[in-house]
Amino acid sequence: MAKPDNREDNEVHLQEHIDHTEANLQEAEDYLDEHADEISEGEKQSIQAKNERREKSIQAFIEEKKDESQQ
C-alpha cells in the first residue's frame, strides 16, 4: 500500500537542505582561500565547479520552498 503524500514538513526539510548546502559551499570556499597555493589547478577547478553546482542547487531549493509555501 502506498503511503499518503504528506507535505507538512517539506519547507522544513528544504530549509535544512539549503542550510547544509550553504555550509558546504562556505567550507569549500574557506578551503580554497587557505590552501589555494598548495593544491593543484585541477583540484581548484573541481572545487569551483562543485560550488557552482551547489549555488544552482540552493536556488532550486529556494524556488521549491516558495512553491511549497504557496500550497
PAPA-517337 format. One record per residue (C-alpha): x, y, z. Coordinates in steps of 0.02 Angstrom, whole numbers, padded with zeros to 5 digits, always signed. Example, Ala and Ser with C-alpha at 12.3 -4.5 7.8 and 13.67 -1.06 7.14 Angstrom:
2
+00615-00225+00390;+00684-00053+00357;
END
This chain:
71
+00000+00000+00000;+00067+00171-00046;+00098+00299+00089;-00008+00455+00083;+00078+00610+00017;+00122+00708+00175;+00196+00878+00134;+00177+00959+00305;+00363+00969+00339;+00430+00995+00163;+00475+01177+00196;+00575+01125+00350;+00668+00990+00252;+00703+01109+00109;+00774+01238+00230;+00885+01104+00305;+00949+01062+00130;+00980+01247+00095;+01075+01269+00259;+01179+01112+00232;+01223+01156+00053;+01269+01335+00101;+01381+01268+00240;+01469+01151+00118;+01491+01292-00007;+01566+01406+00125;+01680+01269+00190;+01745+01238+00013;+01774+01425-00015;+01868+01437+00150;+01973+01287+00100;+02016+01370-00065;+02061+01533+00023;+02176+01444+00144;+02256+01315+00029;+02248+01386-00147;+02436+01390-00161;+02453+01210-00101;+02330+01119-00215;+02334+01080-00399;+02244+01184-00529;+02135+01032-00567;+02080+01018-00387;+02041+01205-00381;+01935+01191-00538;+01847+01039-00468;+01802+01130-00307;+01746+01284-00402;+01637+01179-00518;+01560+01091-00369;+01522+01258-00287;+01436+01317-00446;+01326+01163-00438;+01293+01198-00254;+01238+01376-00295;+01117+01308-00426;+01051+01182-00302;+01023+01316-00172;+00924+01420-00297;+00820+01267-00343;+00786+01230-00159;+00733+01411-00131;+00613+01404-00279;+00542+01239-00220;+00520+01309-00045;+00425+01458-00118;+00311+01338-00211;+00280+01238-00053;+00236+01393+00046;+00102+01438-00081;+00013+01270-00065;
END
